[in-house]
């Protein structure tokens, strides 16, 4: 029997972590992507399901 090597968990790079523009939390799973006229990239939870307080 061959032994499987356990790989160390890799830390996520700052570029790989997506933050919701509406609620400010890390996005895990599906997300929506918007690129504005000013070339700003914004990410949102899929369907705006985040629990942000609306003003």
C-alpha positions in Angstrom: 0.0 0.0 0.0 1.2 3.4 -0.9 1.0 6.1 1.7 -0.6 9.4 0.6 1.3 12.5 1.4 -0.7 15.2 3.2 -0.2 18.5 1.6 0.0 21.6 3.7 -2.9 24.0 3.3 -1.9 27.0 1.1 -2.8 30.4 2.4 -5.0 32.4 0.1 -3.3 35.3 -1.6 -4.8 38.8 -1.2 -5.7 38.8 -4.9 -7.6 35.5 -4.6 -9.9 36.6 -1.7 -13.1 38.3 -2.9 -14.8 40.8 -0.6 -18.5 41.8 -1.1 -18.8 45.5 -2.0 -22.2 45.7 -0.2 -21.6 44.0 3.1 -17.8 43.8 3.3 -17.6 40.1 4.1 -15.5 37.5 2.3 -17.4 35.8 -0.5 -17.5 32.0 -0.3 -19.2 30.3 -3.2 -21.1 32.0 -6.0 -20.7 35.7 -6.7 -21.7 38.4 -9.2 -19.0 40.5 -10.9 -19.5 44.1 -12.1 -17.0 46.2 -14.0 -17.9 49.9 -13.9 -17.2 52.6 -16.5 -14.2 53.7 -14.4 -12.9 50.2 -14.7 -13.5 49.5 -11.0 -14.2 45.8 -10.3 -16.9 45.0 -7.8 -18.0 41.7 -6.4 -21.3 40.8 -4.7 -22.8 37.7 -3.2 -24.9 35.9 -5.8 -28.4 37.5 -6.0 -27.4 40.1 -3.4 -28.2 37.5 -0.6 -25.8 39.2 1.8 -27.1 40.4 5.1 -26.2 44.0 4.8 -28.3 46.6 6.5 -30.0 48.8 4.0 -30.2 52.5 4.8 
